Amino acid sequence: MDPLIPAFIAVMLAGLTDRPPVLVALLADRFGVSRTMAGAFVAHAVGYGIAAGAGALVAPQLPADARTLLLALALMAVGGSTLFAARLRDRLDGWRLPGPIVAALGVGMLALGDRSQFLVFALSARTPAPILAATGATLAATAVAFVAATLGERGWSRLPFTILRPIIGALLLGTSAATALTALRLA
């Protein structure tokens, strides 16, 4: 299975309801779109690269059905968590570093081990080309971050997330169920 498109779609959907775009929108208001995007891109590329590498390392240890079930679990985690609103605990107001560094560190800390990275890990475990999963996820996360940076904090918060969250959650949870049935050989 070529993971580029599935990673792109899943991370795009999950990213709309995740915390990193909220932080990117906030930081873009403070530092500007280009500086914030530079840091966000680096954070996403490194994070998804690590997740894909870890998935490639685990893949030989798991049978094919277990890798498919791992993907179903990742989709379930992503789908379930999209149902809840993304809130920031820290606006990084006290950080006195340059904009790209604040964005890279802030987005990197929020994204470290998050649901989208778990999804890339699971997708990478199912494919001989994990770099494609990392690439698709990085492109999707960067696209969502760009929209958030362009809209800014006020514009991003006005998007209809109360409508989007249940729709995205249902899509991802439905895909998770279908994937689990395939892994268990019930479908």
Legacy VTK file of the C-alpha trace (Angstrom):
# vtk DataFile Version 3.0
C-alpha trace
ASCII
DATASET POLYDATA
POINTS 187 float
0.000 0.000 0.000
1.358 3.409 -0.949
1.091 5.457 2.262
1.565 8.946 0.758
-2.097 9.682 0.050
-3.573 7.915 3.119
-1.100 9.751 5.371
-1.893 13.048 3.668
-5.658 12.622 4.019
-5.631 11.286 7.581
-3.185 13.893 8.889
-5.066 16.652 7.059
-8.325 15.601 8.709
-6.782 15.090 12.139
-4.757 18.282 11.893
-7.811 20.454 11.486
-8.858 19.639 15.042
-5.412 19.389 16.643
-3.406 21.813 18.813
-0.415 22.598 16.538
-2.468 24.693 14.068
-3.914 26.670 16.989
-0.376 27.464 18.129
0.731 28.282 14.570
-2.158 30.741 14.167
-1.247 32.413 17.437
2.478 32.587 16.617
1.829 33.880 13.093
0.054 36.870 14.591
3.104 37.522 16.747
6.031 36.682 14.407
4.559 36.707 10.900
3.501 33.917 8.580
6.863 33.142 6.937
8.861 32.916 10.172
6.239 30.800 11.874
5.860 28.504 8.876
9.608 27.915 8.675
9.673 26.646 12.232
6.450 24.660 11.893
7.698 22.913 8.752
10.929 21.851 10.455
9.051 20.575 13.505
6.614 18.550 11.403
9.291 17.130 9.098
11.463 15.998 12.005
8.552 14.592 14.007
7.022 12.634 11.153
10.453 11.450 10.043
11.078 9.993 13.502
7.613 8.379 13.558
8.162 6.816 10.114
11.591 5.546 11.110
10.179 3.978 14.266
7.416 2.337 12.248
9.973 0.888 9.843
11.959 -0.505 12.784
8.920 -2.188 14.326
7.494 -3.568 11.062
9.699 -6.688 10.796
8.700 -7.733 14.323
4.957 -7.796 13.573
2.922 -10.106 11.345
0.860 -8.478 8.598
-2.452 -8.743 10.465
-0.921 -7.176 13.571
0.356 -4.233 11.491
-3.137 -3.769 10.062
-4.635 -3.921 13.547
-2.062 -1.352 14.711
-3.272 0.944 11.928
-6.881 0.406 13.034
-5.900 1.323 16.586
-4.136 4.468 15.374
-7.163 5.486 13.309
-9.403 4.884 16.318
-7.175 7.038 18.530
-7.102 9.808 15.942
-10.840 9.620 15.253
-11.773 9.564 18.911
-9.561 12.484 19.828
-10.911 14.671 17.038
-14.214 14.785 18.888
-12.702 17.015 21.581
-11.793 20.683 21.208
-8.106 21.579 20.935
-6.986 23.889 23.719
-3.598 25.428 24.412
-2.301 25.551 27.961
0.598 27.875 27.171
0.661 30.698 24.627
4.476 30.838 24.778
4.345 34.528 25.684
7.449 34.347 27.846
9.683 32.855 25.170
12.271 35.404 23.992
13.744 33.402 21.104
13.466 34.241 17.391
10.116 33.412 15.753
11.202 30.360 13.736
12.825 28.783 16.790
9.777 29.418 18.980
7.562 27.913 16.277
9.803 24.880 15.769
10.122 24.146 19.482
6.494 24.938 20.328
4.974 22.940 17.478
7.515 20.179 18.018
6.575 19.842 21.684
2.849 19.807 20.917
3.242 17.294 18.102
5.706 14.991 19.887
3.980 11.649 20.126
0.582 13.045 19.206
-2.161 11.229 17.360
-0.931 12.112 13.877
2.560 10.832 14.624
1.065 7.597 15.947
-0.849 7.299 12.690
2.324 7.814 10.628
4.074 5.236 12.821
1.304 2.704 12.087
1.200 3.496 8.368
4.977 3.178 8.137
4.834 -0.230 9.780
2.607 -1.436 6.918
4.702 -0.309 3.976
8.158 -0.858 2.514
8.393 2.918 1.841
7.943 4.695 5.190
9.438 7.889 3.762
6.234 8.307 1.758
4.130 8.251 4.939
6.385 10.895 6.486
6.255 12.987 3.318
2.464 12.846 3.023
2.004 13.682 6.692
4.487 16.562 6.563
2.786 18.039 3.502
-0.652 17.763 5.121
0.450 19.219 8.457
2.263 22.042 6.681
-0.812 22.806 4.567
-3.034 22.963 7.652
-0.428 25.088 9.436
-0.268 27.459 6.466
-4.027 27.956 6.518
-3.910 28.558 10.269
-1.009 31.013 9.928
-2.736 32.882 7.131
-6.016 33.159 9.026
-4.376 34.063 12.324
-5.724 33.245 15.740
-9.003 35.089 15.365
-9.761 33.693 11.897
-8.789 30.130 12.843
-11.005 30.186 15.926
-13.995 31.249 13.792
-13.936 28.079 11.682
-16.939 25.785 12.332
-15.096 23.203 14.434
-18.262 22.171 16.275
-19.553 20.900 12.919
-16.216 19.578 11.613
-15.152 17.545 14.671
-18.016 14.997 14.614
-17.807 14.608 10.830
-14.047 14.044 10.859
-14.344 11.767 13.881
-17.004 9.652 12.183
-14.913 9.318 9.009
-11.812 8.237 10.890
-13.663 5.936 13.295
-15.497 4.310 10.384
-12.201 3.748 8.598
-10.793 2.324 11.818
-13.653 -0.152 12.111
-13.268 -1.295 8.499
-9.520 -1.688 8.951
-9.992 -3.667 12.179
-12.476 -5.993 10.488
-9.949 -6.591 7.725
-7.174 -7.266 10.231
-9.353 -9.747 12.105
-10.412 -11.298 8.781
-14.069 -10.598 9.451
-14.569 -8.561 6.300
LINES 1 188
187 0 1 2 3 4 5 6 7 8 9 10 11 12 13 14 15 16 17 18 19 20 21 22 23 24 25 26 27 28 29 30 31 32 33 34 35 36 37 38 39 40 41 42 43 44 45 46 47 48 49 50 51 52 53 54 55 56 57 58 59 60 61 62 63 64 65 66 67 68 69 70 71 72 73 74 75 76 77 78 79 80 81 82 83 84 85 86 87 88 89 90 91 92 93 94 95 96 97 98 99 100 101 102 103 104 105 106 107 108 109 110 111 112 113 114 115 116 117 118 119 120 121 122 123 124 125 126 127 128 129 130 131 132 133 134 135 136 137 138 139 140 141 142 143 144 145 146 147 148 149 150 151 152 153 154 155 156 157 158 159 160 161 162 163 164 165 166 167 168 169 170 171 172 173 174 175 176 177 178 179 180 181 182 183 184 185 186
